[in-house]
Amino acid sequence: MKNIVLYFSVYGTAKIVAKEIAKQTGADIVEIEPAVPYDTVTGITTMRWPRMQKRNMTRISALR
């Protein structure tokens, strides 16, 4: 029976670990990709970002 390493990685750390596990075990490797992409800088889904940005701008305006 063949093994498989499934991984999900926003920043790339899990990908590095998954590749090493697959290499050492001889397993196949498959990346789990989200239906809604993540921003690689913030780690936030691109759908959530506009809402968070708007909320944060409201908070900044309240501080002025």
C-alpha positions in Angstrom: 0.0 0.0 0.0 1.3 3.5 -0.9 1.3 6.3 1.6 0.4 9.9 0.9 1.3 13.1 2.7 -1.4 15.8 2.6 -0.5 19.3 3.6 -1.9 22.8 3.8 0.6 25.6 4.1 -0.1 29.4 4.1 3.5 30.5 4.7 5.4 27.6 3.3 6.6 26.0 6.6 4.2 23.0 6.4 5.2 22.5 2.8 8.9 22.1 3.8 8.1 19.7 6.5 5.7 17.7 4.3 8.3 17.4 1.6 10.8 16.0 4.1 8.3 13.5 5.5 7.4 12.4 1.9 11.1 12.0 1.0 11.9 10.0 4.1 8.9 7.7 3.9 8.7 7.4 0.1 5.1 8.7 0.1 3.4 10.7 -2.5 2.7 14.3 -1.6 -0.4 16.4 -2.3 -1.1 20.0 -1.4 -4.5 20.9 -0.1 -5.5 24.2 -1.7 -8.2 26.4 -0.3 -11.3 27.3 -2.4 -10.6 30.9 -1.4 -6.9 31.8 -1.7 -4.9 33.1 1.2 -2.8 36.2 1.1 0.8 34.9 1.6 1.7 38.0 3.6 -1.2 38.3 6.1 -2.4 34.7 6.0 -5.9 36.0 5.7 -8.3 34.8 3.0 -8.7 37.3 0.3 -12.5 37.4 1.0 -11.9 38.5 4.6 -9.2 41.1 3.8 -11.5 43.9 2.5 -13.8 43.6 5.6 -10.8 43.6 8.0 -9.2 46.5 6.2 -12.5 48.5 6.4 -12.9 47.7 10.1 -9.3 48.7 10.9 -9.6 52.0 9.0 -12.7 52.7 11.0 -10.7 52.1 14.2 -7.9 54.4 13.0 -10.3 57.1 12.1 -11.8 56.9 15.6 -8.4 57.5 17.1 -7.9 60.7 15.3 
